[in-house]
């Protein structure tokens, strides 16, 4: 996967025949792809990384605009843009008449003497329709060619099909038995397959919304609904952006305008699409029905550890990052570095499949795909990185952390037993932690032997007679009786946070290709690296510092095996080695490692940018 690092003040473009990133003042967006020729048949395009990149680079040089980097094939490069942060799109600048759609039409639409087909056969009747002032207005008849002029004539067929989809969805042409969902799917599919059609699609929709004289009373409303969907899925070129944005601003702020609300929503969707790349999964029937009814959000359930439920209002373009921010705010966490330590997980197949979401993934895209696999899917909210200090003043925050850590503690994963023996100090510590767990349940009576067997990990519980555990825990119960459940959970977290493996994500490794990391074993991943622990005593067998982890990727199960593999590349740029680990949660392991590495790099970056007086505070 190719990635680009975009810095403020730099833009992608062409300079002296070379493409790349240059100072913003040296490159300028040019016309949309009105003189490009791309094959209609996608199969004719080169496949594979090198071939695709060659096509992308060649076109980028030819067009010399940021559009080329985005428009040709977004699977080649993932580009992160900061919404409408560019000075070119300052709202005051957009008031200039040079950003009117009429001016765009004069520059980039087909000229009257180039019009072909039926429109030329009746010059006197249709002369006005070839003028830019008429080309930007509603049309009752289908287009036979694109509004924007392409040198590849076969693009006219695609543009005509696109316009027909628009007319059918708006009710201005018979639907031929197609459902709303099929029409939207066709519309988005055409733009997805022929990305040069993005600007064309926006121009066609704006045309049908301008001076709409349809005999269908809901034609204009349905057109706005389709534009709302389009702005959620595809961005326009840098050239069209100011013209499109001005049209939306005018519609949303004109006094008495009928569609102010949805025009503002389209503007917000477009900003999100530029920021996060756009939706990729066509809306299902339920989402489309909600959009057509004017509902732009739904309440989605997110589960905290311990089954704590939180409902979040999800909009069409909501991404995982926004959900994380909202849930963190509820826990009293407001710093960006604190929010970066949390993640959303998609859980299907009754908890058997757990997939961490990329923070820029659209929630409704994930939900739509999950619905097809498992109608009982769920979203989990978990902490993955534990470098930021614990907060004890927020009850939800403490409960969330307590409930997440507790299962690992009760399995004995946080306890290390040198040579399998428990010291007197550990006996007392385990007893106090058991008393705190009992008090966290708001119980003041002495715990039973059965309850203690739940509070204490089985390997530890067997180390002394049950009645001896009751005696030791009873002594500590007298000390913790004055605490309320929240205080008991907070004190439990305070004590357990000193354990060496606290804040780790644990994975059971079935086999390993390395004799150094003997399996079966347990891998604990935290900010210090990958810790290979003995499966029974949890003694440390080997550790790989995080700085030595170069990459990790999942591999499909080989014939005769039931679990996938993860290839972990270790070492530095000069010397590298690959170890292969077989486990059930391969994707989750890769994501956890990635988050830990991202956090490590983020901490390093902050250390380099903070003034010396603040570095010691990190």
C-alpha positions as a printed Julia matrix, in Angstrom:
618×3 Matrix{Float64}:
   0.0     0.0     0.0
   1.38    3.35   -0.94
   1.01    6.21    1.49
   1.78    9.87    1.34
   2.73   12.27    4.1
   1.01   15.63    3.48
   2.29   18.67    5.3
   0.74   22.06    5.66
   1.88   24.43    2.94
   2.55   21.64    0.43
   0.38   20.33   -2.41
   0.55   17.53   -4.92
   0.93   18.72   -8.5
   3.33   19.12  -11.39
   6.26   21.49  -11.81
   8.59   21.59  -14.83
   7.22   18.27  -16.07
   7.67   16.43  -12.77
   4.9    15.28  -10.41
   5.12   15.25   -6.64
   4.63   17.48   -3.59
   5.77   21.09   -3.94
   5.29   24.34   -1.99
   1.64   25.37   -2.35
   2.51   28.66   -4.03
   4.27   26.81   -6.85
   1.36   24.6    -7.92
  -2.16   25.51   -8.9
  -5.23   23.34   -9.57
  -6.15   23.23  -13.26
  -9.17   22.13  -15.19
 -10.97   18.91  -14.35
 -10.19   15.97  -16.63
 -11.73   17.54  -19.71
  -8.88   16.5   -21.98
  -8.01   13.07  -20.63
  -8.57    9.8   -22.45
  -8.96    6.69  -20.34
 -10.14    3.3   -21.64
 -13.8     2.58  -21.0
 -13.02   -1.07  -20.4
 -11.37   -1.28  -16.99
  -9.91   -4.66  -17.9
  -7.67   -2.91  -20.38
  -5.93   -0.99  -17.64
  -2.66   -2.39  -16.26
  -3.09   -4.42  -13.09
  -0.74   -4.83  -10.17
   1.07   -2.31   -8.03
   3.7    -1.17  -10.53
   1.31   -1.01  -13.48
  -1.35    0.9   -11.57
   1.16    3.34  -10.17
   2.58    3.94  -13.65
  -0.87    4.87  -14.95
  -1.52    7.09  -11.94
   1.83    8.89  -12.23
   1.51    9.48  -15.96
  -1.91   11.04  -15.59
  -0.83   13.07  -12.58
   1.89   14.71  -14.66
  -0.51   15.34  -17.53
  -3.2    16.96  -15.44
  -0.93   18.71  -12.95
  -3.54   18.98  -10.2
  -4.34   17.4    -6.86
  -7.31   15.83   -8.59
  -5.09   13.35  -10.39
  -3.68   12.0    -7.16
  -7.19   11.4    -5.83
  -9.4    10.72   -8.81
  -7.74    7.99  -10.87
  -7.92    5.2    -8.34
  -8.24    5.84   -4.61
  -7.08    2.3    -3.91
  -3.6     3.29   -5.07
  -3.06    6.07   -2.55
  -4.81    7.09    0.66
  -4.64   10.85    0.99
  -5.71   12.71    4.11
  -6.91   16.27    3.55
  -7.89   18.72    6.24
 -11.39   19.39    5.0
 -11.71   22.9     3.63
  -8.66   24.3     5.39
  -7.13   25.73    2.22
  -7.13   29.49    2.02
  -8.53   29.16   -1.51
 -11.85   28.11    0.04
 -12.23   30.94    2.51
 -15.94   31.73    2.73
 -15.39   35.39    1.92
 -13.44   34.46   -1.2
 -16.31   32.27   -2.35
 -18.54   35.31   -2.58
 -16.66   36.25   -5.74
 -18.77   35.74   -8.86
 -15.88   33.85  -10.48
 -17.02   30.81   -8.44
 -20.55   30.81   -9.85
 -21.48   27.57  -11.62
 -22.1    29.62  -14.75
 -18.4    30.52  -14.81
 -17.45   26.87  -14.41
 -19.76   25.98  -17.29
 -18.22   28.64  -19.51
 -14.75   27.25  -18.87
 -15.28   23.5   -18.8
 -18.65   22.55  -20.31
 -18.98   21.65  -23.97
 -19.05   24.59  -26.29
 -22.09   25.12  -28.47
 -20.26   24.38  -31.75
 -19.12   21.0   -30.38
 -22.55   19.67  -29.51
 -23.5    16.51  -31.35
 -26.44   14.22  -31.86
 -30.09   15.19  -31.87
 -29.42   18.66  -30.48
 -27.8    19.7   -33.78
 -30.72   18.56  -35.86
 -33.03   21.29  -34.67
 -30.8    24.32  -34.28
 -33.54   26.89  -34.2
 -35.53   24.96  -31.58
 -32.73   24.08  -29.21
 -30.24   26.91  -29.79
 -30.56   28.16  -26.17
 -29.88   24.7   -24.72
 -26.33   24.89  -26.01
 -25.61   28.08  -24.08
 -23.89   27.79  -20.67
 -26.77   29.66  -19.04
 -29.11   26.89  -20.18
 -26.7    23.98  -19.67
 -26.65   24.61  -15.91
 -30.46   24.53  -15.66
 -32.96   21.71  -15.28
 -33.6    19.55  -18.34
 -36.67   17.42  -19.02
 -34.86   15.39  -21.68
 -31.95   12.98  -21.17
 -28.4    13.98  -22.07
 -26.74   12.29  -25.04
 -23.26   13.38  -24.02
 -21.41   14.66  -20.99
 -21.64   18.24  -19.75
 -17.87   18.38  -19.22
 -15.95   17.7   -22.42
 -13.77   14.58  -22.44
 -11.55   13.65  -25.35
 -12.55   10.0   -24.94
 -15.94    9.87  -26.73
 -17.04    6.67  -24.97
 -17.3     8.69  -21.77
 -20.44   10.2   -23.28
 -22.17    6.85  -22.91
 -21.23    6.67  -19.25
 -22.4    10.27  -18.7
 -25.71    9.53  -20.44
 -26.29    6.48  -18.24
 -25.41    8.54  -15.2
 -27.89   11.27  -16.1
 -30.59    8.7   -16.77
 -30.05    7.3   -13.26
 -30.47   10.83  -11.87
 -33.67   11.42  -13.83
 -35.15    8.08  -12.79
 -34.33    8.6    -9.14
 -35.87   12.1    -9.22
 -38.97   10.69  -10.9
 -38.43   12.59  -14.16
 -38.02    9.4   -16.21
 -39.72    5.98  -15.85
 -37.82    3.76  -13.42
 -38.3     0.66  -15.63
 -39.08   -1.43  -12.57
 -35.89   -0.49  -10.69
 -36.15    0.14   -6.95
 -34.74    3.25   -5.28
 -31.92    1.17   -3.85
 -31.05   -0.25   -7.29
 -31.03    3.24   -8.82
 -28.72    4.61   -6.11
 -26.49    1.56   -6.39
 -26.22    2.0   -10.17
 -25.49    5.71   -9.78
 -22.71    5.16   -7.22
 -21.32    2.17   -9.11
 -20.9     4.15  -12.33
 -19.0     6.89  -10.48
 -16.92    4.32   -8.62
 -15.92    2.48  -11.82
 -15.28    5.65  -13.83
 -13.83    8.08  -11.33
 -13.51   10.8   -13.96
 -17.3    10.99  -13.71
 -17.24   12.46  -10.23
 -17.28   16.08  -11.36
 -19.75   15.17  -14.09
 -22.12   13.64  -11.53
 -22.0    16.76   -9.36
 -22.6    19.01  -12.37
 -25.54   16.9   -13.53
 -27.2    17.0   -10.11
 -26.67   20.74   -9.68
 -28.14   21.2   -13.17
 -31.3    19.29  -12.25
 -31.68   21.25   -9.02
 -31.32   24.65  -10.7
 -34.62   26.2   -11.8
 -36.32   22.81  -11.44
 -39.54   22.89  -13.52
 -40.42   19.22  -13.22
 -44.06   18.18  -13.27
 -43.24   15.85  -10.36
 -43.8    17.71   -7.08
 -41.03   15.85   -5.23
 -38.45   15.92   -8.05
 -36.32   18.65   -6.47
 -36.5    17.13   -3.0
 -35.42   13.74   -4.33
 -32.57   15.42   -6.22
 -31.31   16.94   -2.99
 -31.54   13.54   -1.32
 -29.38   12.07   -4.07
 -26.88   14.91   -3.73
 -26.8    14.22    0.03
 -25.83   10.62   -0.74
 -23.28   11.62   -3.39
 -21.47   14.03   -1.04
 -21.14   11.14    1.43
 -19.41    8.85   -1.06
 -17.33   10.79   -3.59
 -15.3    13.98   -3.48
 -15.1    16.31   -6.43
 -11.9    17.62   -7.99
  -9.99   20.54   -6.49
 -11.14   22.61   -9.46
 -14.85   22.06   -8.95
 -14.66   22.27   -5.16
 -15.03   26.08   -4.77
 -17.89   26.18   -7.31
 -19.7    23.29   -5.64
 -19.12   24.67   -2.17
 -20.45   28.08   -3.17
 -23.6    26.49   -4.6
 -24.2    24.63   -1.33
 -23.48   27.73    0.77
 -25.92   29.8    -1.27
 -28.65   27.19   -0.93
 -28.09   26.8     2.82
 -27.98   30.52    3.62
 -30.41   32.13    1.21
 -33.33   33.64    3.1
 -36.44   31.54    2.67
 -34.67   28.84    0.72
 -36.68   25.61    0.88
 -33.74   23.26    1.15
 -31.49   25.12    3.59
 -31.15   22.18    5.98
 -30.19   19.5     3.48
 -27.86   21.89    1.62
 -25.98   22.47    4.88
 -25.91   18.7     5.47
 -24.45   18.2     1.98
 -21.74   20.75    2.74
 -20.86   18.9     5.96
 -20.84   15.54    4.17
 -18.51   16.89    1.5
 -16.1    18.15    4.13
 -16.07   14.72    5.79
 -15.53   13.03    2.43
 -12.48   15.16    1.73
 -11.22   14.46    5.23
 -11.81   10.69    5.43
 -12.09    9.52    1.81
 -15.83    8.91    1.48
 -18.21    6.04    2.13
 -17.61    2.85    0.12
 -20.6     0.6     0.87
 -23.83    1.47   -0.93
 -26.66    2.26    1.52
 -28.95   -0.64    2.36
 -32.72   -0.37    2.11
 -33.11    0.72    5.74
 -30.59    3.56    5.47
 -32.0     4.73    2.14
 -35.52    4.7     3.54
 -34.35    6.89    6.42
 -32.59    9.32    4.06
 -35.68    9.62    1.86
 -37.75   10.34    4.96
 -35.35   13.13    5.94
 -33.71   11.28    8.84
 -29.94   11.69    8.81
 -28.96    9.79   11.96
 -29.6     6.62   13.95
 -28.84    5.54   17.49
 -26.16    2.85   17.52
 -25.35    0.72   20.56
 -21.73    0.51   21.73
 -20.8    -1.9    24.51
 -18.27   -1.03   27.2
 -16.53   -3.84   29.11
 -18.87   -5.43   31.61
 -21.9    -4.97   29.35
 -22.28   -1.23   30.05
 -24.39    0.18   27.21
 -23.99    3.51   25.51
 -26.02    4.74   22.52
 -24.35    7.18   20.14
 -26.09    9.19   17.43
 -24.52    8.02   14.17
 -24.86   10.22   11.09
 -24.32    9.26    7.47
 -20.63   10.18    7.59
 -19.76    9.34   11.19
 -16.38    7.61   11.53
 -14.95    5.51   14.37
 -12.74    8.38   15.53
 -15.78   10.58   16.26
 -17.44    7.82   18.27
 -14.24    7.33   20.29
 -14.08   11.07   20.99
 -17.71   11.19   22.18
 -17.33    8.17   24.46
 -14.04    9.5    25.86
 -15.68   12.85   26.62
 -18.32   11.0    28.62
 -15.5     9.39   30.62
 -13.96   12.78   31.3
 -11.08   12.32   28.85
 -10.47   15.42   26.74
  -6.83   15.22   25.64
  -6.09   13.89   22.18
  -3.25   11.66   23.41
  -5.69    9.99   25.84
  -8.31    9.38   23.13
  -5.71    7.79   20.86
  -5.45    4.86   23.28
  -9.0     3.6    22.6
 -10.55    1.67   19.73
 -13.86    0.39   18.4
 -14.17   -3.34   17.63
 -16.7    -5.1    15.41
 -17.8    -8.39   16.97
 -19.6   -11.1    15.0
 -20.31  -14.82   15.27
 -21.1   -14.62   19.0
 -17.75  -13.12   19.86
 -15.7   -15.55   17.78
 -14.68  -12.88   15.26
 -13.33   -9.6    16.64
 -12.15   -6.96   14.18
 -10.66   -3.62   15.27
 -11.88   -0.68   13.22
  -9.57    1.77   11.54
 -10.32    5.16   13.11
 -11.29    6.61    9.73
 -13.75    3.82    8.89
 -17.37    4.88    8.45
 -19.62    3.27   11.06
 -22.52    2.77    8.64
 -20.22    1.12    6.07
 -19.07   -1.37    8.7
 -22.61   -1.93   10.0
 -24.03   -2.48    6.49
 -21.43   -5.16    5.7
 -21.73   -6.75    9.14
 -25.51   -7.04    8.75
 -24.98   -9.37    5.79
 -22.71  -11.65    7.82
 -24.39  -11.62   11.23
 -27.57   -9.74   12.1
 -26.55   -9.92   15.77
 -23.26   -8.08   15.28
 -22.15   -5.62   17.96
 -19.66   -2.79   18.47
 -17.3    -2.9    21.45
 -15.39    0.01   22.95
 -12.05   -0.92   24.51
  -8.78    0.6    25.68
  -5.77   -0.78   23.82
  -2.84    1.41   24.89
  -2.27    2.22   28.57
   0.48    4.85   28.65
  -1.67    7.73   29.94
  -2.25    7.81   33.72
  -5.46    6.36   35.12
  -8.25    8.77   36.11
 -10.22    7.98   39.25
 -12.65   10.93   39.41
 -15.04    9.67   36.71
 -17.16    6.65   37.68
 -17.76    5.51   34.1
 -14.04    5.7    33.34
 -13.13    3.65   36.43
 -15.89    1.1    35.77
 -14.82    0.73   32.14
 -11.17    0.07   33.04
 -12.08   -2.19   35.97
 -14.38   -4.34   33.86
 -11.82   -4.61   31.05
  -8.9    -5.61   33.29
 -10.84   -7.95   35.59
 -11.15  -10.97   33.23
  -7.39  -11.0    32.56
  -6.67  -10.7    36.27
  -9.02  -13.55   37.15
  -7.27  -15.73   34.59
  -4.0   -15.04   36.37
  -2.47  -13.32   33.34
  -1.19  -10.37   35.36
   0.44  -12.5    38.05
   3.98  -13.78   37.58
   4.95  -16.83   39.71
   8.74  -17.35   39.77
   9.27  -21.11   39.72
   5.52  -21.54   40.28
   5.67  -20.35   43.92
   3.58  -17.69   45.7
   5.28  -15.45   48.27
   3.66  -14.32   51.52
   3.45  -10.8    50.14
   1.59  -12.07   47.08
  -0.86  -14.04   49.27
  -1.8   -10.85   51.13
  -1.97   -8.81   47.95
  -4.25  -11.36   46.28
  -6.44  -11.45   49.4
  -6.86   -7.67   49.43
  -7.71   -7.61   45.73
 -10.34  -10.3    46.36
 -11.85   -8.19   49.17
 -11.98   -5.14   46.89
 -13.73   -7.16   44.17
 -16.32   -8.29   46.73
 -16.88   -4.71   47.93
 -17.13   -3.48   44.32
 -20.28   -5.61   44.1
 -21.66   -3.56   47.05
 -21.56   -6.56   49.39
 -20.52   -6.17   53.02
 -20.84   -9.8    54.11
 -17.89  -12.19   54.18
 -17.4   -13.85   50.76
 -18.08  -17.56   50.41
 -15.53  -20.08   49.18
 -17.36  -20.22   45.84
 -17.16  -16.42   45.47
 -13.46  -16.44   46.34
 -12.82  -19.06   43.65
 -14.18  -16.49   41.17
 -12.11  -13.6    42.53
  -8.82  -15.52   42.56
  -7.24  -17.17   39.5
  -7.52  -20.99   39.67
  -3.71  -21.64   39.66
  -3.4   -19.28   42.65
  -6.48  -20.48   44.49
  -5.0   -23.98   44.62
  -1.87  -22.77   46.39
  -3.46  -22.93   49.85
  -6.6   -24.45   51.48
  -9.89  -22.62   50.74
 -10.53  -21.87   54.41
  -7.15  -20.17   54.66
  -8.21  -17.86   51.81
 -11.45  -17.06   53.69
  -9.48  -16.13   56.82
  -7.07  -13.83   54.92
  -9.79  -12.12   52.87
 -11.94  -11.59   55.99
  -9.13   -9.55   57.54
  -9.03   -7.27   54.49
 -12.85   -7.01   54.34
 -12.76   -5.12   57.63
 -10.47   -2.54   56.01
 -12.53   -2.0    52.84
 -16.06   -1.96   54.32
 -16.08    1.85   54.49
 -15.5     2.12   50.72
 -18.35    2.5    48.26
 -18.29    0.33   45.08
 -16.69    3.1    42.99
 -13.93    3.62   45.55
 -13.34   -0.14   45.75
 -12.94   -0.37   41.97
 -10.62    2.67   41.95
  -8.45    1.19   44.71
  -8.34   -2.16   42.9
  -7.12   -0.4    39.73
  -4.55    1.59   41.7
  -3.03   -1.58   43.15
  -3.11   -3.63   39.98
  -1.61   -0.86   37.84
   1.75   -1.61   39.51
   1.8    -5.15   38.1
   4.47   -5.62   35.37
   2.01   -6.84   32.74
  -0.7    -4.27   33.51
  -2.03   -2.61   30.37
  -1.16   -5.57   28.14
  -3.27   -7.25   25.51
  -2.89  -11.01   25.83
  -2.91  -13.55   22.99
  -2.59  -17.32   23.21
  -0.05  -18.56   20.66
  -0.65  -22.13   19.44
   2.64  -22.47   17.55
   5.69  -20.45   16.57
   8.25  -20.79   13.79
  11.0   -19.64   16.17
  12.75  -21.8    18.75
  13.55  -18.63   20.7
   9.86  -17.99   21.32
   8.71  -21.46   22.32
   5.0   -22.18   21.88
   2.38  -22.8    23.05
   2.8   -19.63   25.07
   1.16  -16.28   25.8
   2.15  -13.03   24.14
   1.53   -9.85   26.12
   1.65   -6.71   23.95
   2.13   -3.34   25.63
   4.04   -0.07   25.18
   7.31   -1.82   26.01
   7.04   -4.51   23.34
   6.05   -8.14   22.83
   6.49  -10.27   25.94
   6.51  -14.06   25.5
   5.25  -15.65   28.72
   5.19  -19.25   29.93
   1.66  -20.54   29.43
   1.32  -21.75   33.05
   3.6   -19.73   35.33
   3.54  -16.58   33.12
   7.26  -16.16   33.67
   8.94  -14.01   31.05
  10.72  -16.18   28.47
  11.69  -13.49   25.95
  10.86   -9.9    25.07
  10.96   -8.0    21.77
  11.23   -4.21   22.27
   8.62   -2.27   20.33
  11.32   -0.43   18.35
  12.38   -3.75   16.81
   8.92   -4.54   15.42
   9.05   -3.51   11.76
   5.69   -4.87   10.58
   3.0    -7.49   11.14
   0.52   -9.02    8.74
  -1.99  -11.84    8.76
  -1.77  -14.96    6.59
  -4.56  -17.35    5.66
  -4.56  -20.75    7.39
  -2.58  -23.35    5.5
  -4.08  -26.68    4.48
  -4.75  -28.87    7.49
  -4.61  -26.01   10.04
  -7.53  -24.27   11.7
  -5.99  -20.97   12.78
  -4.47  -18.13   10.73
  -0.85  -17.05   11.01
   0.7   -13.68   11.68
   4.08  -12.81   10.17
   5.97  -10.43   12.47
   9.07   -8.81   10.99
  11.69   -7.95   13.63
  15.03   -6.14   13.56
  16.16   -2.91   11.93
  16.67   -1.63    8.4
  19.91   -3.59    8.01
  19.06   -6.93    9.62
  15.57   -8.38    9.69
  14.0   -11.71   10.53
  10.42  -12.97   10.34
   8.7   -15.09   12.97
   5.4   -16.78   12.23
   2.85  -17.04   15.04
  -0.32  -19.12   14.83
  -3.28  -17.83   16.84
  -7.02  -17.27   16.61
  -7.0   -13.46   16.87
  -4.48  -12.64   14.16
  -6.08   -9.43   12.92
  -6.57   -8.13   16.44
  -2.89   -8.82   17.27
  -1.77   -6.86   14.19
  -3.99   -3.91   15.06
  -2.87   -3.84   18.7
   0.79   -3.87   17.62
   0.05   -1.08   15.12
  -1.62    1.07   17.79
   1.29    0.57   20.17
   3.79    1.55   17.47
   1.69    4.59   16.49
   1.58    5.66   20.13
   5.35    5.23   20.47
   5.94    7.4    17.38
   3.44    9.99   18.6
   5.21   10.26   21.97
   8.54   10.68   20.18
   7.1    13.41   17.97
   5.69   15.29   20.96
   9.07   15.1    22.68
  10.71   16.64   19.62
   8.18   19.46   19.3
   7.63   20.45   22.94
   9.82   23.13   24.53
  12.52   21.75   26.87
  10.64   22.89   29.98
   7.69   20.62   29.14
   9.52   17.51   27.98
  10.09   16.25   31.51
   6.34   16.35   32.16
   5.6    13.6    29.62
